[in-house]
Amino acid sequence: MTNIKLILKTERINHGYKQIDIAKYLNIEQAAYSKYETGRTIPTPENFTKLANLYDVPVDYLMGTDIATILRRSYDLGKSKGEIIGDNIKLKLQTKKEKEIEK
């Protein structure tokens, strides 16, 4: 799984929400939301959409697939939090480069 859990947690914290706040917004139990942030489950497509609207970001970003937004958000967060997301991007780019070399 991509860093969905880290992205969800980072966005929640940066927006000043607690897990219970997001759970109520999504109309789910706090324990169910907590599983999103621990990587035990992932949001439904409907909940990804709701979260993207709440945080004003693309769904692809929350899913860890929108590299441009991830880079911009990591830069905005500063080095402490952004480095973690940045490391994930480096890993993705490195893996992509390795695949190209194999061809």
CYANA upper distance limits for C-alpha pairs under 8 A (distance plus 0.5 A):
  1 MET  CA     39 GLY  CA      8.33
  2 THR  CA     63 MET  CA      7.65
  2 THR  CA     64 GLY  CA      6.25
  2 THR  CA     65 THR  CA      8.46
  3 ASN  CA      7 ILE  CA      6.72
  3 ASN  CA     63 MET  CA      8.14
  3 ASN  CA     64 GLY  CA      6.46
  3 ASN  CA     85 ILE  CA      8.22
  3 ASN  CA     88 ASN  CA      7.76
  4 ILE  CA      8 LEU  CA      6.58
  4 ILE  CA     36 TYR  CA      8.43
  4 ILE  CA     37 GLU  CA      8.17
  4 ILE  CA     39 GLY  CA      7.94
  4 ILE  CA     42 ILE  CA      8.28
  4 ILE  CA     62 LEU  CA      6.62
  4 ILE  CA     63 MET  CA      5.89
  4 ILE  CA     64 GLY  CA      6.24
  5 LYS  CA      9 LYS  CA      6.69
  5 LYS  CA     36 TYR  CA      6.41
  5 LYS  CA     37 GLU  CA      4.75
  5 LYS  CA     38 THR  CA      6.45
  5 LYS  CA     39 GLY  CA      5.90
  6 LEU  CA     10 THR  CA      6.44
  6 LEU  CA     37 GLU  CA      7.20
  6 LEU  CA     85 ILE  CA      8.27
  7 ILE  CA     11 GLU  CA      6.57
  7 ILE  CA     62 LEU  CA      6.63
  7 ILE  CA     64 GLY  CA      7.88
  7 ILE  CA     85 ILE  CA      8.28
  8 LEU  CA     12 ARG  CA      6.62
  8 LEU  CA     36 TYR  CA      8.17
  8 LEU  CA     37 GLU  CA      6.84
  8 LEU  CA     62 LEU  CA      7.15
  9 LYS  CA     13 ILE  CA      6.63
  9 LYS  CA     37 GLU  CA      6.38
 10 THR  CA     14 ASN  CA      6.48
 10 THR  CA     81 LYS  CA      8.32
 11 GLU  CA     15 HIS  CA      6.60
 11 GLU  CA     55 TYR  CA      7.49
 12 ARG  CA     16 GLY  CA      6.84
 12 ARG  CA     17 TYR  CA      5.82
 12 ARG  CA     18 LYS  CA      7.51
 12 ARG  CA     19 GLN  CA      8.14
 12 ARG  CA     22 ILE  CA      8.30
 13 ILE  CA     17 TYR  CA      6.32
 13 ILE  CA     18 LYS  CA      7.74
 15 HIS  CA     55 TYR  CA      8.15
 17 TYR  CA     21 ASP  CA      6.48
 17 TYR  CA     22 ILE  CA      7.40
 18 LYS  CA     22 ILE  CA      7.21
 19 GLN  CA     23 ALA  CA      6.61
 19 GLN  CA     30 GLN  CA      6.74
 19 GLN  CA     33 TYR  CA      7.30
 19 GLN  CA     34 SER  CA      7.34
 20 ILE  CA     24 LYS  CA      6.62
 20 ILE  CA     29 GLU  CA      8.29
 20 ILE  CA     30 GLN  CA      5.63
 21 ASP  CA     25 TYR  CA      6.78
 22 ILE  CA     26 LEU  CA      6.65
 22 ILE  CA     30 GLN  CA      8.42
 22 ILE  CA     33 TYR  CA      7.95
 23 ALA  CA     27 ASN  CA      6.37
 23 ALA  CA     28 ILE  CA      5.57
 23 ALA  CA     29 GLU  CA      6.20
 23 ALA  CA     30 GLN  CA      5.57
 23 ALA  CA     32 ALA  CA      8.15
 23 ALA  CA     33 TYR  CA      6.16
 24 LYS  CA     28 ILE  CA      6.63
 24 LYS  CA     29 GLU  CA      7.76
 24 LYS  CA     30 GLN  CA      8.14
 26 LEU  CA     47 ASN  CA      6.96
 26 LEU  CA     50 LYS  CA      7.73
 28 ILE  CA     32 ALA  CA      6.95
 28 ILE  CA     33 TYR  CA      7.50
 29 GLU  CA     33 TYR  CA      7.04
 30 GLN  CA     34 SER  CA      6.57
 31 ALA  CA     35 LYS  CA      6.97
 32 ALA  CA     36 TYR  CA      7.56
 33 TYR  CA     37 GLU  CA      7.44
 34 SER  CA     38 THR  CA      6.84
 35 LYS  CA     39 GLY  CA      6.46
 35 LYS  CA     40 ARG  CA      5.53
 35 LYS  CA     41 THR  CA      6.02
 35 LYS  CA     42 ILE  CA      8.11
 36 TYR  CA     40 ARG  CA      6.76
 36 TYR  CA     41 THR  CA      5.72
 36 TYR  CA     42 ILE  CA      5.69
 36 TYR  CA     43 PRO  CA      6.96
 43 PRO  CA     47 ASN  CA      6.01
 43 PRO  CA     48 PHE  CA      6.25
 44 THR  CA     48 PHE  CA      6.65
 45 PRO  CA     49 THR  CA      6.77
 46 GLU  CA     50 LYS  CA      6.82
 47 ASN  CA     51 LEU  CA      6.54
 48 PHE  CA     52 ALA  CA      6.57
 48 PHE  CA     59 VAL  CA      6.70
 48 PHE  CA     62 LEU  CA      7.75
 49 THR  CA     53 ASN  CA      6.71
 49 THR  CA     59 VAL  CA      6.63
 50 LYS  CA     54 LEU  CA      6.66
 51 LEU  CA     55 TYR  CA      6.60
 51 LEU  CA     59 VAL  CA      8.47
 52 ALA  CA     56 ASP  CA      6.07
 52 ALA  CA     57 VAL  CA      5.50
 52 ALA  CA     58 PRO  CA      6.22
 52 ALA  CA     59 VAL  CA      5.81
 52 ALA  CA     62 LEU  CA      7.43
 53 ASN  CA     57 VAL  CA      7.14
 53 ASN  CA     58 PRO  CA      8.48
 57 VAL  CA     61 TYR  CA      7.18
 57 VAL  CA     62 LEU  CA      8.05
 58 PRO  CA     62 LEU  CA      7.41
 58 PRO  CA     66 ASP  CA      8.39
 59 VAL  CA     63 MET  CA      6.81
 60 ASP  CA     64 GLY  CA      6.72
 60 ASP  CA     65 THR  CA      5.70
 60 ASP  CA     66 ASP  CA      5.57
 61 TYR  CA     65 THR  CA      6.23
 61 TYR  CA     66 ASP  CA      5.13
 61 TYR  CA     67 ILE  CA      7.83
 61 TYR  CA     69 THR  CA      6.61
 61 TYR  CA     70 ILE  CA      6.75
 64 GLY  CA     70 ILE  CA      7.87
 66 ASP  CA     70 ILE  CA      6.75
 67 ILE  CA     71 LEU  CA      6.56
 67 ILE  CA     89 ILE  CA      7.69
 68 ALA  CA     72 ARG  CA      6.74
 69 THR  CA     73 ARG  CA      6.45
 70 ILE  CA     74 SER  CA      6.43
 70 ILE  CA     85 ILE  CA      7.76
 70 ILE  CA     86 GLY  CA      8.42
 71 LEU  CA     75 TYR  CA      6.65
 71 LEU  CA     85 ILE  CA      8.47
 71 LEU  CA     86 GLY  CA      7.37
 71 LEU  CA     89 ILE  CA      8.45
 72 ARG  CA     76 ASP  CA      6.73
 73 ARG  CA     77 LEU  CA      6.64
 73 ARG  CA     82 GLY  CA      8.03
 74 SER  CA     78 GLY  CA      6.99
 74 SER  CA     79 LYS  CA      8.14
 74 SER  CA     81 LYS  CA      7.60
 74 SER  CA     82 GLY  CA      4.48
 74 SER  CA     83 GLU  CA      7.58
 74 SER  CA     85 ILE  CA      6.79
 74 SER  CA     86 GLY  CA      7.08
 75 TYR  CA     79 LYS  CA      7.74
 75 TYR  CA     82 GLY  CA      6.61
 76 ASP  CA     82 GLY  CA      8.19
 77 LEU  CA     81 LYS  CA      6.52
 77 LEU  CA     82 GLY  CA      5.93
 78 GLY  CA     82 GLY  CA      5.96
 78 GLY  CA     83 GLU  CA      8.31
 79 LYS  CA     83 GLU  CA      5.71
 80 SER  CA     84 ILE  CA      8.13
 81 LYS  CA     85 ILE  CA      7.67
 82 GLY  CA     86 GLY  CA      6.38
 83 GLU  CA     87 ASP  CA      6.44
 84 ILE  CA     88 ASN  CA      7.14
 85 ILE  CA     89 ILE  CA      7.02
 86 GLY  CA     90 LYS  CA      6.75
 87 ASP  CA     91 LEU  CA      6.72
 88 ASN  CA     92 LYS  CA      6.79
 89 ILE  CA     93 LEU  CA      6.61
 90 LYS  CA     94 GLN  CA      6.44
 91 LEU  CA     95 THR  CA      6.56
 92 LYS  CA     96 LYS  CA      6.65
 93 LEU  CA     97 LYS  CA      6.61
 94 GLN  CA     98 GLU  CA      6.66
 95 THR  CA     99 LYS  CA      6.76
 96 LYS  CA    100 GLU  CA      6.85
 97 LYS  CA    101 ILE  CA      6.79
 98 GLU  CA    102 GLU  CA      6.83
 99 LYS  CA    103 LYS  CA      7.18
